[in-house]
Amino acid sequence: MTRELQAKEKQELAASGEQTKPGPVFIPAADIFETDKAIVLLADIPGVKTKDLNIDLRDNTLTLEGEISPFEGADESAVLTEYDVGKYFRQFTLSEVIDQSKIDAKLTDGVLRLTLPKVEKATPRKISVTAG
């Protein structure tokens, strides 16, 4: 496994606070693929709409947060619910191999696809020497 992208280790919160919103917090399942030019991360976040998705990059930490709202309308009441609503939360640590300014995100059918391009390596070249 490469070290360009790695799951952030679990850490205990230093503050003794509680969630500001009730409900469960889910960890989205993720698959990570590598090509010569990029790392591709696929995260399953079913039920999250684009407007309810927040992707933050700070101090080499990529944070994914999404929220699932209840599906029933104002004039409906739930009879049976097998699909939990709540939040998604996951963090990844990026290495210096990722070009952070060119990260691209697409959400399609409940799957978030992040393309994390690698920085272009210095290409070998011949250096000319002039007399002088």
C-alpha positions as CSV (number, residue, x, y, z in Angstrom):
1,M,0.0,0.0,0.0
2,T,1.3,3.4,-0.9
3,R,1.8,6.2,1.7
4,E,0.4,9.1,-0.5
5,L,-3.0,8.8,1.3
6,Q,-3.7,7.1,4.6
7,A,-6.7,6.9,6.9
8,K,-6.3,9.2,9.9
9,E,-5.8,7.4,13.2
10,K,-8.7,7.5,15.7
11,Q,-8.1,10.1,18.3
12,E,-10.0,10.9,21.6
13,L,-11.4,14.4,21.7
14,A,-9.5,16.7,24.1
15,A,-12.7,18.7,24.9
16,S,-15.3,17.1,27.1
17,G,-18.2,18.2,24.9
18,E,-21.1,16.5,23.2
19,Q,-22.5,16.6,19.7
20,T,-24.5,19.7,18.9
21,K,-26.9,17.7,16.8
22,P,-28.5,14.4,17.9
23,G,-28.2,11.3,15.8
24,P,-25.6,8.8,14.7
25,V,-22.3,9.6,12.9
26,F,-21.4,7.1,10.2
27,I,-17.9,6.4,8.8
28,P,-18.3,6.1,5.0
29,A,-16.7,3.1,3.4
30,A,-13.9,4.2,1.1
31,D,-11.9,2.6,-1.8
32,I,-8.6,4.2,-2.9
33,F,-7.0,3.6,-6.3
34,E,-3.7,4.9,-7.7
35,T,-2.7,5.7,-11.3
36,D,0.6,7.3,-12.5
37,K,-1.0,10.8,-12.3
38,A,-3.5,10.6,-9.4
39,I,-4.9,9.0,-6.4
40,V,-8.7,8.3,-6.7
41,L,-10.8,8.0,-3.6
42,L,-14.4,6.6,-3.7
43,A,-16.5,7.1,-0.6
44,D,-20.0,5.7,-0.1
45,I,-22.3,8.4,1.3
46,P,-25.8,7.4,0.3
47,G,-28.6,9.9,1.0
48,V,-26.3,12.9,1.1
49,K,-27.1,15.7,-1.3
50,T,-24.4,18.0,-2.8
51,K,-25.7,20.9,-0.6
52,D,-25.2,18.9,2.5
53,L,-21.7,17.8,1.7
54,N,-18.6,19.6,3.0
55,I,-15.1,18.7,1.9
56,D,-12.4,20.6,3.8
57,L,-8.6,20.6,3.3
58,R,-6.5,22.0,6.2
59,D,-3.0,21.2,7.4
60,N,-2.7,18.2,5.0
61,T,-5.9,16.7,6.5
62,L,-8.8,16.0,4.1
63,T,-12.1,16.0,6.0
64,L,-15.4,14.6,4.5
65,E,-18.6,15.6,6.2
66,G,-22.1,14.9,5.0
67,E,-25.6,14.9,6.5
68,I,-28.6,12.8,5.6
69,S,-31.9,14.6,6.2
70,P,-35.1,12.7,6.9
71,F,-36.9,11.6,3.8
72,E,-40.5,12.0,4.9
73,G,-42.4,15.2,3.9
74,A,-44.2,17.6,6.3
75,D,-47.5,15.8,5.8
76,E,-46.0,12.3,6.2
77,S,-45.2,10.2,9.2
78,A,-42.8,7.3,9.2
79,V,-44.4,3.8,9.4
80,L,-41.2,1.8,9.0
81,T,-37.7,3.1,8.7
82,E,-34.7,0.9,8.0
83,Y,-32.5,3.6,6.7
84,D,-30.9,5.7,9.5
85,V,-30.4,9.4,9.0
86,G,-27.4,11.2,10.6
87,K,-24.0,12.4,9.6
88,Y,-21.0,11.0,7.7
89,F,-17.5,11.9,8.9
90,R,-14.1,10.7,7.8
91,Q,-10.6,12.2,7.6
92,F,-7.5,11.3,5.6
93,T,-3.9,12.6,5.8
94,L,-2.4,13.7,2.5
95,S,1.3,13.6,1.8
96,E,3.4,16.1,-0.2
97,V,2.9,13.9,-3.3
98,I,-0.7,15.3,-3.8
99,D,-1.2,18.6,-5.7
100,Q,-3.7,20.0,-3.2
101,S,-4.7,22.9,-5.5
102,K,-6.1,20.6,-8.2
103,I,-8.3,18.2,-6.2
104,D,-11.6,17.5,-7.9
105,A,-14.8,16.2,-6.3
106,K,-17.9,14.7,-7.9
107,L,-21.0,13.2,-6.2
108,T,-23.0,10.7,-8.3
109,D,-25.6,8.3,-7.0
110,G,-24.4,8.3,-3.4
111,V,-20.7,7.8,-4.3
112,L,-18.2,10.7,-3.8
113,R,-15.3,10.5,-6.2
114,L,-12.3,12.6,-5.3
115,T,-9.4,12.8,-7.8
116,L,-6.2,13.8,-6.0
117,P,-3.6,14.6,-8.7
118,K,0.0,14.0,-7.9
119,V,2.5,16.8,-8.2
120,E,4.5,16.8,-11.4
121,K,8.0,15.5,-10.7
122,A,11.0,17.3,-12.1
123,T,11.6,16.0,-15.5
124,P,15.2,15.2,-16.4
125,R,16.8,17.7,-18.9
126,K,20.1,18.4,-20.3
127,I,21.7,21.7,-19.2
128,S,23.6,23.6,-21.8
129,V,27.0,25.1,-20.9
130,T,28.0,28.3,-22.5
131,A,31.5,29.8,-22.7
132,G,32.0,33.1,-21.0
